Amino acid sequence: MADEEPNARLLPGPENDEQGEELESVNEAVHALEEKSLRSLGPFIWTLTLSAGLSGLLFGYDTGVISSTLVTIGSDLSGRQLSTFDKSIITSCTSLFALISSPISGILADRFGRKKVILIADTLFIGGALWQALSGTVWSMVGGRSLVGLAIGSASLVTPLYISELAPSTFRGRLVTVAVLNITLGQVISYLLGYLFSTHHSGWRWMVGLGGVPALIQIFLLFPLPESPRWLVMKKDTDSAQRVLDRVYGKGHEVQPMIETVLRSIVLSNQEQEAARRHRSVRSVPPKYSNWRSWHSWLDEGWIELFRVPASRRALAMACFLQGLQQLCGFNSVMYFSATIFASLSFSTPTLTALSVAATNFLFTLLALFLIDYAGRRKVLLYSIPGMVIGLLITSLSYLFFQPPSASDIPSAPQPSTSALSILASLTLYVAAYALGLGNVPWQQSELFPLTVRSLGSSLATATNWASNFVVGLTFLPLMELLTPSGVFALYAVICAVGWILVRKIYPETKGLSLEEIGGLLETGWGVEESLRRSYG
């Protein structure tokens, strides 16, 4: 199209052509060296990944703890039982404020660094947890969960970005999946604590208050760790970037050529992207706004590159699509309201039953940790989404045969019916399939974007996740009443089926490719064919 700007790699002029060829040769060298030399990870990168991954545990804990809280809170808030609206707004306000904070956090992460934003999020987590624990009204609880939402929006964006920019390409998928694994671990812990505190008066206050403890631990663990080397290169601090890469890859003589080529590749890629920006006109800022000039220029250039450069636009489309699908498939509605669902199905201990579903999510995410860099992101999605569709359809059909007992028929120790057990089994299948693919692959989003818009693009994709999460959390209970449970789960199955078709059509395979190589895939199309050739030979 006439209005499309050229990619960095397609800039006119012999100097840029030579630089592009040089970058391609460097990328090939980096890839070969990593495949040949890097067979394991040192303690530093594991320490960094696990420390940063605590953000995922906080995210998962909040998702799970609200499920237990809603069935044990009783009349502790505002002196009355919670209505459907109360439950919906308490649940969905977190997603709404995560939606607000994620784009802002993307700007802050480029301006001040990835690590600083994670530390700010930890402070918000601690404040939100204490606020919730001390709440006496519904709207006070909404305020505390909104503060936690700001923290989750920041952490869910920056943590995968931080890890992916530090991780060697052959291990990047599984290291980002560690953060997702921590999400599922946080859910398991929250359900377990929910069960233990379910018989205690105001035990829910302890549940939400304990959510601040991992944030406090993360502050102490993360504070001495370094910034992302790619962010340091973007800020022209190549010496610090070199020192960080030395710690990531080790200081042995045999890995020094790899470190040098990795750094050289990052520097050249950043130079290309900056050259591309200089070829695009940015409207001037009036002198009276000169104090805001750098912020204004950054925003203009970032938005222009995201929406007018074809490769960046395709990356944004893919990342937003996967993040939207991750939520619109209905998974978090099951996690948010699992205890409520199982209580309505006559399970005597709904929180303990929900724990079994959360444990399934954790175990299959653990399996995904080993599959994502071995089988590849695309293949994992194409094989796991059909399992989600089957689980959702069985759940929908089982609800057609479920007959809730009348008040006079309910025994002192209610027993679930065959239909209820079928719903539990099919939801477990759905959760297992989700954990293998859609639960973790979308969080690999930052690998799709070039460095100059990686933070901004990731923030918009994360905002898409939270916008979809907000819609699902707010509408799930009303839709259960409007469409019936059978209709709601059938709707989620249709969304998953459409998502599978789009994944097959537009999502390339990125396993084993460097961040700089991935950018080249999207320059002339979706890169599916080329990615399969590179990844599988």
N, C-alpha and C positions, 0 to 999 in steps of 0.2 A: 504494500500500500504506500501511497505517496507520502503520507504523514508519518511513517515509521522512521525512527532514527536508526542509524547503523549500529550494530553491535561493536563492542570494544575490539573484538578480534577481526572486524571487517572494516576498520578505519582505513581511509585511503592513504597512499604514500608508501614508498619503499621502506622507510624507517619502521613503520608499524608492521609491514609484512615480515621484515626480518625479525622483529620482536615477537610476532606471533609464531613464526617457525621456531624461534629459540625457545619459547614457552612450551610448544608441543614437544620438543626434544627433551626438555627438562622434565615435563610430566611423565614421559615414557621412562626416563631414567629413574625418577622417584618410584614409579610403580614397580619397575623391575627390582630395584634395590629392596623395597619393602617385601616383595614376595620372596626374595632370596635370603635376606638377612634377618628380618624381624619375625621370629617365631613365637615370642612370648612377650608379655608386658612386665615392666619393672614395678617395684613397690610404690614408686612415686605416682605413676598414673593411676594405679588402683586406689591409692589413698585419696587422690584428688577426685576421682570419679565417685567414690563412696561418700566423701564429704559433701560434694555438691549434690549428690543424689538424695541426701536427706530432705531436700526440697520436695522430692517426689513423695517421700513418706508423709510429709505434712499435708500435701495435697490429698493423698489417699486417705489419711486419717480423717480429714474433714468430710470427705465424701461418705465414709462409712459411719462416722459418729452421729451424723444427723439422722440416719436410719434408726439407730437405737434410741436416740433422744426423743424422736417423735412418738414412740410407743411407750415411753416411761415418764414423760414430762408431766402428765396428768393435768392438774389445774394450778401448777406452780407459777404460770405466767398469767398475769392480769386476773387471777382468781377464777378462771373458767377453763373448761375443756377446749382444746384447740379445734377450730373449724377447718374445713377443707381449704378455705382461703388462707387461714393462718399457716397451715402446713406448707402450702404452695409458695407463699411469699417468704417464709423463713428459709425454705430450701433454695428457691431461685434467686434470692437477692445476692447470694454469694457469686453466682454465675454472672449476674448483671454487673457487679462491681469488678469482677475479673475481666469482663469485656471492656470496661472503661480503662482499667490500668494497663492492659497488655500493650496497646499501641503507644501509650506514654512511656512505658518501660523500654520499648524498642528504641525510642529517641534517646532516653537516658543511658541505655547500654552502649550506644555508639558515642555518646558524648563523654561519659565518665568511666566506662568500662563495665564488663560483664559482672565481675565479682562484686563491685560496689552495689549493684542493683540487687543481687541475691542477699547481701547483708541488710539492705533496707527492707527487703521482703521479710526477713527473719524478725526484725523489730515489729513490723505490722502483725505478724503471726502471734507474737507474744502478747501484744496489746489486745488483739481481737479475742484471743483465748480467755484472757482475764475478764474482758468486758462481758462475754457470753456467760461465764461462770457466775458473775454477779448480777445478771439480769433479773428484773422482777416483773417486767411486762413483755408483751409480744413485740412491741416496737423497739424496746431496748435490745431484745434478742436479735432483731433484724439489724440493728446498728452494729452489734458485735460481729455478726456473720458478714456484714458488708465490709467491715475492716479486714476480716480474714479473706474476703473475696479480692480486695486490692492486693493482698500478699500473694494469693494463689495466681492471679493474673500475671504478676511480675515473675514469680518463680517458675511457672509453667512455660513461659517464653524463654527466659534467660538460661535456665539450667541446661536444657538440651543444646542450646546454642554454645554455651561455654564448654561443655564436654566435647561436642563435635569438632570445635575448633582446636582443641588440644589433642584429640585422639589420632593415632596413626590410622590411615585409611583402611587397612585390612582388619582393624578391630573396632572401627567407629560404630558400626551398627550395634554390636553387643554392648559397647560401653554406654551408648545412649539408652539402650534397653535396660541397663542397670537402674537408671532413674525411673523408668516405667515399672520395673520390678519393685522398687521401693514404694511406688503408689499402691500396688496390690498388697504389699506387706503392711502398709499403713491401714488399709481397709481391714485386713485380718486382725491387726492389733485392736482397732476400734471396735470391731464386733465382739472380740474376746472381752475387752473391758466393759462393753455394753452388757454382755451377759453377766459378768461378775458384779456389776453395780446395779443390775436391774431390780434387785430386791431391797436396795438401800434407799432410804428416804432422801430425795433430792440427789440421788446418785448421778443423775445426768450432769449436774454441775461439775462433778469431778471429771466426768468424761470429756466435756468440752475444755475444761481448764487445763487438763494434762496435755492438750494439743500444743501448748507453748513450750514444753520441755525439749522436744527435738530441735526447735528453732534456736533455743539457747545453746544447745550442744553444737549446732552447726556454726554459730558465730565463732566459737572458740576454735573449731577445726579449720574453718575456711580462712580465717583472718591471715595466717602466715603464708597461704598458698598464692601462687603468682597469677597474673592476668593471662588472658588468651594471647598466644604469639601473633595470631592474625590481627587482633585488635591493636597490638603494639606496633605491628608493621604499618597499619593504617594511620597510626599516629606518628610515624617516622622514627620509631624507637627500635631500630633493627638490632642494636646491641642487646637490649633486654629480651627481645624475641629469641635471639641466638641462645641466651642463657636458659630460657624456658625450654627450648627444644633440646638442649643438652640434658636437662633433667628428665624430659619425657622419654628420649631415646637412649639415654645413657652416655657416658663419656669414653667408652672404649674406642680404641683406634679403628676398629672395623666398622663402626657406625658413623664415623665422622663424615665420610663422603655422602651418606644418606642425609645427615643433618644439613649439610651445606646445600644439597640439591633441593631439599624441602624448603629451606629458607629462601633460596633463589627463586623457586617456583612461586612462592607466596608474594615475594617482592615484585616479580615481573607481572604477575596477574593483577596486583594492585595498581601498578603503573599503567597497564593497559586500560583498566577501568577508569582511572583518573583521566587518562588521555581522551577516552570516549566522552567523559563529562565536559571536557574543555571544548569539544566540538558541538556541544549543545548550548544553545543560548538560554540564559536564565534572566528573567526580567530583573531590573535593578531595584534596589531598595532606596526610598527617599532618604536624604541625609539626616533628617530629624529622627529616623529610626535606625541610625547606624549601630546602636548598641545591640540591636536585634539582628543585624545583618547576617552573621554567621549561622544563626539558627534558621533564619528565613531561607538562606541560600541552601543549607543542607536539606531542608524539607522540600524545596522546589526541585532540586536535583534528584533527590531520592524518588519522589513521586513521578517525575518525568522518566527516569530510568525504568521504574517498575512497570509503568503503563504504556510506554512508547518503544522501549527496546524489546524486540520479540522474545529473546531468550528469557529475560526477566519476567515478562508478562506470562509466558508459559509456565515458568516456575511458580509464580504467584497463583495461577489458576489451579495447578496441580496440588499445591500445598493447601489452599483454601478448600478445594474439593475434598481432599482426604480428611481434613480436620472437621469439616461439616458432616461428612458421612460418619465419622467416629461417634458423633453425638446424636445425629438424627436416626441412627439405627436403634436408639432406645436404651443403650446399655446403662447409662447413668440413671435413668429413671428406675431401672431394676435395682441398682445399688442404693439410690436415695431412699426408695420406698420398699425395699425387700422385706424388712420386718413387718411393715404394714400389709404387704401382699400375703405373706405367710400367716399372719394373724387372721386375715379374712378367709384363708383356706383351712382354718381350724387346727393349725399346728399349735401344740401346747406351749412350746418354747420358740416363738418366731425369731428371736434374736440369735439363738443357737442354730436354728435352721439356716438363717441368713449367713452365719459364719461358715457353713459348709460351702455355700456358693462363693464367698470371698476367698476361701482356701483354694477352691478350684481355679479361680482367677490367678492367684499367686503361683500355683504349681505349673500352670500352662504358660504363664509369662516366663517362668524359669526355663521352661523348654524352649520358648522363643528366643531366649538369650543365646542359645547354642545354634538355633536354626537360621537366624537372620543374616549372619555373614556367611553361612555355609550354603543354604538353599537360595538366599537372596530375598529382597523385600517384595518384589513383584510376584514371585512364585508363591511365597507364603500367603499373600493376600488372595491370589487366585484359588488356592486350595482351601483356605479357611473360611472365606465368606459363604460358600455354599453350606457349610456346616451351621453357620448362623441362621441361614434361611430355613434349613430343616428344623432346627430347634424352635424357631419362632412359629413356624407353621404347626408343629405338634402342640406347642403351648396354646395356640389359637383354637385348634380342634378340641383339646382337652377342656378348655373353658366352656365349650358348647355343651359338654356333658356334666359339668360341675353344677351341683345343686347345693347352695349354702343351706345349712340346717336352720330351722326356725328356732326361736328362743326357747320354746318348750322342749325341743328335741336335743338341745345341747347338754351333754353329760358334764359332770364335774371335771373330768379329764378328757377333753375332746380328742378324737382320733381323726387324722386326715383320711379322706376317701381315696379310692383308686384314682379318680380324676386328679385330685390334689397331688398325689404322689407322682402322677404322670407329668403334671406341670413342673414340679420340682426337678424331675429328671431331665425334661426338655430344656428348662432354663439353665441347668447345669451344662448341658451340651452347648447351648448358645454361648454361655460365658466362656467355656473352654475354647471354642472356635474364635471368639472375639479376642481372647488373651493371646492366642497364637499370632494373629495378624493385625487386625484393625486397632487393637489396644496399644500397639507400640510403633507400627510403621509410620503413622502420620507424624510422630514426634521426631522422625528423621528429617523433618522439613528443612532445616537450615542448610543441609547439604545440597539442596537444589539451587540456592541463590548465590550470585557472585558476592564477593566480600563487601563491595561498596553499598549494597542494599540488603545484605544478609539479615541484619538486625531489623530493619524496617519491614522487609518482606515477611520474616518470621513473626513479627508482631501482628501484622494484618491476618496472617493465617491463624495465629493463636486467638485473635479477636473473633475470627469466624467460629472457632471451636466454642468459645464462651457464649457467643450469641446463640448458637444452636443449643448449647447446654441450657441456657436461660429459657429458651422456648420449650424445650422438652421438660425441664423441671417444673415450669409454671403450668403446662397444659396436661401433664400425665394424668393426674387425678381427675380433673374435669373431663378429659377424653374417656377415661374408664367409665364414667357415668353416662357420657353422651353416646359413645360408639360401642359400649360394652367392652370388657377385657378381651374378648375374642377378636373384635374388630381392631382394637389398638395394636395387638401383637401381629395381626395380619398386615396392617399398615407398615409396621416396622420391617416385616419380611419383604414387602414390595420395594421399600427403600433400599434394602441390602442387595436385592437382585439387580436393581438399576445401577447401584454402585459397582457391582462386579463387572457389568458390561463396560462401564467407563474406565475402570482400572485396566481391563484388558486392552482397551483402545489407546489410552494416552499415557499410562504410567511406565516409564522406562526402568530397567534394572540398574541399580547404582552400586551393587556390592563390589568391594575391592577397588573402586575408582577413587582417585583423590578428589578433594573438593574442587580443585581447579579443572580437572578432567570433566567432571559432571557438567560444568557450565558449557563446555563445548558441544555436548549432546543436544542442547536445546536451541542452538543457533538457527537451524534451518527447518525444524519440525519438532515433534515430540520425542524423537530419538529412540523409539522403542526398538527398531530393528538393529540399529548401531549398538545400542546398549547390550542387547542379547549377544551380539557378536563379540564385544569386548569382554563381557563378564563370563561367558561360557566357552569362548574360543571358537 
